[in-house]
């Protein structure tokens, strides 16, 4: 009887493993127009009195901005007027993005000082929209390791993911809109082992992030029917033995 119950749970375990597969990705980010990328991947916008330094790193689409006030006057960021836009979605105020950001409606940065803000924790973009059939076998270097992967490169015109950020600042009573756009430029797929290098690359640089998703396997769906039959048979045998032993 104990063997039958163990067999039942083993079938459940293997049925679950057979029906899904996890895919591992590294995504690179580039910027549009007047944004400079340095050797560490920082995306930098330099203005007369303000520098904006953007960073994408870690897991999921996280975006951080450092605002450097180079002027001799206090700088104020109005988060109610500032916004972000993902692809063709409606622009959303940073201060209304519940779960994305958490700071006051207005931030003050004193002269010749800077501060950093986490602007985005997730863009809620479904990476399954990118067909894996488009990816080609390539050898890439990540975290000082040469990896055999499948990858694709995008230009700003055909990228499946674009982010536009607008920061509204006020210096000496005058509002200024600082708008910059970014896009998914590379999309690289590797196995679970390669994902460790993906993560190391994402945390060491500032122009990329990692993500995973799970899909149903075709062979898993076929196997599921076989496992389902075995489960029903095992359940019948367990019930039969319970009845024989007087539990029913």
N, C-alpha and C positions, 0 to 999 in steps of 0.2 A: 504493500500500500504506500509506504514512504517513497519507494522508487517511482511510483506512478505520479505522485504529487511533484517530486523533483523534476521528472520528465516534463510535466505540464508547465512549470515555471521556466524551464530551459527553452521550451518552444516559444513561450511568450517573449523571452529575451532575444532569441535569434530572429523572430518575426519582426521585432522592432528595428533591429540592426539592418535587416535586409531591405526595408522599405524606404529608408532615407539615406541621403549622402550629404555631407557638409563640404562646401567649397570655400577656399581661402583666397583672399585677394589683397593686393596692395594698390592703392590709387595715388597717382601723382597729380599735383595741382600746379597750374601756371596762371599767370595774370594777363590781363588785357591792357594795352596802351601804356601809360607812363608809370609802370611799376617795375622796379629793378629787383632782381633776385640775386642775393649774394651766395657765397660758396657754401653756407650752412643751410640754404633754402629759405632764409628770411625774405619776405616780400615787402619791399620798402618803397614808400612814396614820400618824396622830399618836397616840401613847400618852403616858402620864404620864412615863415615863423612856426611851422608845424611839421613834424615828421610822423608818419603813420607806418607802423611795422606790423605786418600780418603774419600769423603763424597757423599752419594746419599740421596737426600731429596726433599720434596716439591711435585709438580705435574709434570707429565711426567718424562722422564729419564734424570734427571739433575745430572751431575757429577762435583765435585769440587776437586781440589788437592791443598794441602799445602806442599810446599817444604821447608824443614828446613836445612839450610846450617850450619852444626856443625864444619866445617873445619876452618882453619885460612886463607884460600884463597878465593877470589871471585869465585862464581859459575855462569856458564852461561847455560841457557836452549836454545837449538836450536829447535825452533818450526817447522822449515822446515823439519828437520830430524825426529822429533817426530811424532807419528802416533797413530791412533785408528782403531780397527777392530771390526765390529759388526757381529756376527755369521760368515758365510762364505763369507761375502762381502769382496771386496778388501780393503786392508789397506789404510787409507786416512791421509794425512798430516794435523796436527792440523791447520797449518797456511793457509791451502787452504779450510778449512771448512767454507765457507761463511754462515753467519747466525748462526753458532754454537759458534764461538769464535771470539774475537776481541782484539788482542794484537800484539806487535811488533814481528818481526821474531826471535829476540834474547832477552831474559830477563836476567838481572843480579841480583844476590842475594849476598849481601855483607857477609863477614864472621860473623858467630854467629848471623845470622838473618834469617828471613823466609818471604815468600810471598805466596799468594793464587791465584789460577786461576780457572775460570770456563771453564772446558774442553768440556762439552757437554750440550746442551739444549734439544736435542731430538735425539733418535736413529732411529726415524721413523720406529719403530717396530709395526706391526699390531697385537694387542693383541687378535683379533678375531681368530687368528691361534690356540689359546689355547681353545680346546673344553670345554665348560662349563659342559658337561656331565661327565668330569673327576673329577669334584669337588665333595667333600663329605661334609655333614653337620658336622660342628665342632663349638665348643665354644672357642673363643679366647679372650685374654685380649689386648686391645689397648687403650692408653691414660687413663689407670686406670679404664677402663670399660669392663665388660664382655659382649661379643657380640655373638649372634648366627649367624653364617655365613656359607658359603660354601667355602672350601679351598682345595688346593693341595700343596704338597711339592715335590720339585725336587732336585735331586743330580746333580753334575756337568756333569755327563755322559749323563743325559737325559734332561737337562734343554733346553727349547726352545729359550732362549736368553743368549748369552754370549758376554762379552765385554773384549777386550784385549787392554791395554794402554801401549804405549812405550814412555818414556820420555828420550831424549838424553841430557845429561848434560856434561859440560866440566869444569874440575878443573885442573889447572896447565898445560893446553895445551893438556890434554888427554880426549878423548870422552868416555863416559860410557852410555850404554843402560840400562835403568831401566824398565823392562817389567813386568806387573802384569795383572792377569786375574780375572774377576768377572762373576758371573752368577745369573740368577733369581732362587731363592731358594724356595720362597713361593708365592702363588698367591691366594688372598682372595677376595671373592665377597660378598658384602653386599648391603643393601638398601640405600636410600638417607640419612636416619637418621644415619646409621652406617658410612656413608662416612665422616661425621663430625669428628668422632673418628679416622677414617683412616687418615684424613688430620692432625689432632693434633699429631698423632703418627709419621707421615712422617716429620713434621716440628720440632718435639722435638728430633728425633733421626737422625742418619746419615747412616742408612743401609736399606732404603726403600723409596718408592715414591708412589704416587697415580695416577690413570688414570681412564678415563671413555670412553665409546663409545656407539654409538646408532645403533640399528639394527631394521629391519622391523619385526613386529609382525605377526605371522601366522594368528591370529584372526583379526589383523588389516587389512591384505590384503583381508580377507573375508568381513570385515565390510566396506572396501573401496568401494566394489562393491555396497553395499546397499546405502552408503552415496552418491556415484556417481549417482545412480538412483534418490535419493531424490534431489540432486542438479539440475539435468536436469529438474525434475518436477517443482521445485521452480523457475528455470529460465524461464520455459515455462509460469508459472502463472504470473510472473512479466511482461514478454513481453506482455502477453494477457491483463493485467490490463493497461499497458502503452498505448496499442493500443486502448482500450476502452476509455481512458481519452484523446485521441487525440494527443498523443506524436508521433505517427507513422501514 
